[in-house]
Structures are given as C-alpha cells and as structure tokens.
C-alpha cells in the first residue's frame, strides 16, 4: 500500500486499509502480547477483563499476577501467548516487531537458556516470510539484586538471539547503575539498548538513565514533555521514544488520548513511534492507536503517516 493510501485510510476511517499499511511495533511484551480473547479460546473459558482505568503499574501488576499469570504459568502457555502475539501483529500490518522476552521465561524450560534459544530461533524462522521479529531480552528492575538472575541475563546475551535489551518494572526498584554492567555487555554484543523510564514523571531521570546506560531508545519517556530542555536534549541526541498512548491513559499517566503529551514531544523534535505495550491488557493494536490519535485530533493524517514512515526507516540492528 502506498503511503498516500494510509492518509486516505485515516481520513475516511477505513480500518481495513489502516491495518493493511506497513507498521512497526517496537514496544511489546511477549507475556501479554496477544488479544485476551485468544487466551480465552486457548484456556477454554472467559477471563476477567482489566479495569478501564488503573492506578499506575501497581494495580496493573496486581491484575496480571492474580488473573493472567496463573493461566500461562507453563511452557505451553508462554509459547501460545508469544506466538499468538506475533500472529496478531502480522494481522495488523506490523512488519517490524521488537518483542520483549522476560528473563523469567527460562523457568519453563528444563534445559534453561538452551530451550529458550531453540524456541525463539524457531519462532523467528516460522514467521520470517511475514514479519521481521527481532527478539528482545527483558529484565525487570526488581531482580537487579538477584545474582542468579543477573548471571542468567549475562548468559542470555551470549546466546546471540536477542537483538535488543529492555529494563522495566517499578522505576524506583533499582537505579540504572545497578544494571550498568549488563548494558555494557549488551552494547559490546551489538544489541540495541532500551529501558522503561519517564512513564509517570521525572523528566531529568530520563536523561540520567539514557546517559548511565547509553540508551538508544526509551520505552514511554513521556515525562520528557515536562521539560523543554530535556526534549531538546533528546532531539539533539537522536533518542527515540517508543510511546504507547492507550497504556499511558489506562494506567493514569495521561488524562485521555486528546491530551497525550506525544504531541508536545513531536512538536519539539523528539522522534516518537506508536506501539501496543500489552495488547492483552490495553486491547489496542498499533492500527487502533494510529486511529485513536487521529480521531482525537492529536495529529493530522499526514503527520501520522510521517511517524509511521520514519519508524519503518529506523536503524537496522
């Protein structure tokens, strides 16, 4: 589909055409990457839906731990959800997918990282004709002081299957210095470096984390809109923010889509991309997110097409 058709698709609200346009998803977590109805079909019964509004990451994690995690606490569950997530992305026109695989997935494999490596390599190969899946190593901040998991993460980098690394979970759980050696190893291995920071506040912490970990991209980072200085710094240093609008609204970081700070970031020259985060919870595909931003008047159809095209022309890793 030609670029101009995406503009027409948005302006005429042609969802099929919006989906048909090539897109990226650079912020997706494997454990929560598929639609909840797919999980329901797999387990054979309905699943309690998440609240429409949640009080930050704490309430979201409570929902994940009590409702979703028990339904996929096995190798079969993990592999179903992650492969179904890749298929959902394909159906939505995503051609470049950076999906984060949490280090805790190793507990599902008797042979540990060897089993993980085999599964991920097979997953990439299986969908290669339809999508460029770039597996990402995910490391929760809450495990930064666990020497066994830190050692496991270092070994995971050595597998050669992960193209990027991401740090997430509660921002206050550890300082960026706590994982500096892990990120230095990832850099030496040629991986793209990302971290969740600035999802709920603290523009200066975004810059500090980028500097300490030598980040290429920031997951969320919307708090940068609080500071013209930080936005200028991000722009000058070509730091990309992989933004997830509905996630920000449902977790209470933003009032609504119409007032999302992605507009401010864009106007100050910060490079942004549009992503899903957790499709199982937020129930919005990348196509939905583009449509939502257009319908709310945040961006024009031309601006959204510019964002889409820029994300497709991103650096090759």
N, C-alpha and C positions, 0 to 999 in steps of 0.2 A: 504494500500500500504506500502511495506517495505521501510525503509529508503534508501537502495541502489537504489531503483527504482526512487527516486527523483533525485539522482545524474545522473542516466541514462537519465531521462526525460530532465534535463537541458542540458546535453551534446549532446543529439540528437534533441533538440528543439521541444520536444513533449509536446505541450501546454496542451493537454487533460490530460496527465499524471502529469504535473506540478500542474494543478488545482485539481487533484484527491488526492494529498498528503495533509495530515492534516496540518493546519497552524493556526496562531493566527493573530488577528488584535487588537492591544492594543491602537490605536490612530485613532479614528473615531468619527466624529461629526454628530449627528443624523440629523440635518437640511440639511446637504449636503452629506449624506451617500450613496445615490443611483446614478446610472448612469443617465446622463442628458436625454438620450433617454426615460427612464422610466417616467421622469417628463413630457417630451413632449407628450408621449402617454396619460398620465393622464389629462393634460390640453387641449389636442386635437389640438395642433399647435406647430410649430417649436419654439425653444428658441435660442436666440443669444448665441453663444459659447464664452467662455472666451478667452482672448488673449493668444497666446502661451507663451508669456513672460510678466510678470507683475512687476511693480516697487514696490516690497515689499507688505506688508499687506495692505497698504493704497489703492492701486489700486485693490487688490482683494476684499476688503470690498466695494469699490465703485461698482464693478460689482455685488456683492451679493445683495447690497441694491437696486440697480436700476433694475436688471434683474431677479434675482432668488427669493428674498424675496416677491415681490408682487404676485408671483404665488403660494405661500404656506402660506399666512397670515391667515390661518384658522385652526381649529382643524382637519378638513378633510385633508387639505394639509399636515400638520405636521405629522399626523398619516400615511398617504400614504407614504411619503418620508421615515420615520423612519422604517416602516415595510418593505418597498421595499429594504431599505439598508440592513436589516437583511437577506432578501432573497438573495440579491446579494452576500453577504458574504458566505452564505451556498453554493451557486452555485460555488463559488471559492475555496471551500475546507476549509474554515475557521471553526474551531470547538470551538475556544475561542474568543469571541468578547466583548471588553470593549468599549461600545458606549456611548458618552457623550451627555446628555440631558440638554440643556441650561435652566437656571432658568426662563428665559422669556417665556418658554412654558406654564407657568401657565395662561397666558393671554387668552389662547384658551379654558379654562375650567371654566364654571360659578361657579363651586364649588372649584376652585383653586387646591390646592395640593391634595385634596381628589380625584378629577378626574384624576390628573396625576398619582397618586398611582394605581388607578384601571387600567388605560391604560397600564402602564409599567408592572404591575404584569401579566396582560393578555398577553402582548407581550412575556414576558419571558416564560410563560406557553405554549403559542401557538407553539413556535419554540423549546421547550426544547428537544424533541426527536432528533433534528438535530444539535443543536448548544447550547453551554453554553453562553448565553447572560448575561453579568454582567453590569447592568446599572451604568452609571457614572454621577454624578452631575456636570454640567458645570457652572462655574461662571466667567463672563467677568470682567476684571480689571476695565473697565470704569464704573462699577456700585459699586465699592468699597466704595464710599462715599454716596451711597443711603441707608439710614437707613431702608427703607421699604423692599428693595430687599435683604439687608443683613439679616434682620429678617426672611424673607421668606426662604433664604438659610439655616439658622439655623433650621428652622422648617422642611425643606425638609430632612435634615439629620435625624431627628427624625422619619421619615416615615419608615425607615428600609429597603427601596427597593434599595437604592444606595449602591454599593459595593466599590466605589472609588469616588474621587473628583478631578477636574481639574480646573486650573486657566488659562485663556487665554485672547486674545485681545492684544492691544498695550502694550508692556512691560513697557513703560515709564508712562502708565496711573496710576499706583499705585505701591507703594513699597510692598514687601512681608509682611512687618509689618502690613499693613492695613487690611490683611485678616488672621492674626495670630490666632485670637480667633476662627474664623470659622474652621481653620485647626486643632486647638486643640480639638474642638468639634468632628470633623470627626475622628480624631485619637482615641478619647475616645469611639467612636461608632464602632471601629474596621474596619474603611474604609481604603483602600489604598490611599496614598496621592501622587498626581502628580501636576505638573504645567508646562506651557509653559515657557521656558526661554532658552536663548542662541541660538535662531533660526538664528539670523543675526549677532551676535557679542557679545563679552564680556564674556570671559571665567570665570573671577573671579565672575561675577554676578551669574553664575550657582551655584558655591559653596555657595555663600551667601544666595541665595534663598533656596537651599537644607537645609542649617543649620537653617535658620529662621523658615521655615515651616515644618521641619523634614520630608522632602520628601522621598518617597520610589523610585520614578521613575521621570524622566524628559521627557517631550514631546519635541522632537527635540534635543536641547542641543549640536548641532554640533559645536558650537563655542569653546567647550572644546578642540577641536583639535589644537587650537592656543597655548595651554599651556601644556607642559609635566607634570608640577606639578599638574594641575587640573585633567588631565587624570589619573595620578597615584592616586590622592585622590579619584576620582570616583570609580576606580577599587578596592582600599583598603576598601572603604565603601560600596561596592556592590550596587552602584546606577546604575540602568538600564536606558538607553536612548532609547526611542521609536521613531525611526527615520522614516521619510517619504521622500525618495530620490527625487521623481518627484516634490513634493511640494517645496522642497528646491531649485530645479532648476528653476521651473516656476516662483517663487517669487523673484528670483535673488540672493538668498543667496549663491548659488553654480553655477559655470560656466556651468558644464554639469555632467552627471552621471559618466563619466570616472574619473573625478577629485573630486568626492564626498569624503568628509573627513571621512565617515564611515569606510573607510579602515584604516586610521590613528588611529581612536578610537579603532577599533578591534585589531590592532597590539600592542596597548598599554594596552591591557587587560580590556578595558571598555566593559561591557556587552551591546549589542545592539539588538534591534528587528527591523523588517521591516514591515511597515504599510502603510495605504492608506491616512490618513488625511481626505481629502474631495473628494470622488470619483466623485461627480457631477462636480467638477471643474478640477481636475487633471487627471481624466479618466484613472487611472491605478489601477488595482486590486492588491492585495498582490502577486498573481502569476505573474502578469506583472512586479512588482517591483523586484522580485527574478530573473526573466528572464533578465530584463534590466541590473541588476548588473553583471550577468554572461556574457551577450553579450558584455558589455563594458570592461570586463576584470578586474573588481574591486575585485571580489572574484572567487575562484575556485568553482566547483560544490560541492566538499566535504566541503568547508568552509561554503557555503550557507546552506547545509544540517545540519551542526553543529549549525548554528544560528537558523535554523528552529526548530531543536530538543530541543535546550536549551530554546526557547521561550515556547514550549509545556510543559516543565518541570518546569515552573516558579512556584513561591509560590502560594498556594491556599488561596484565600481570601473569 
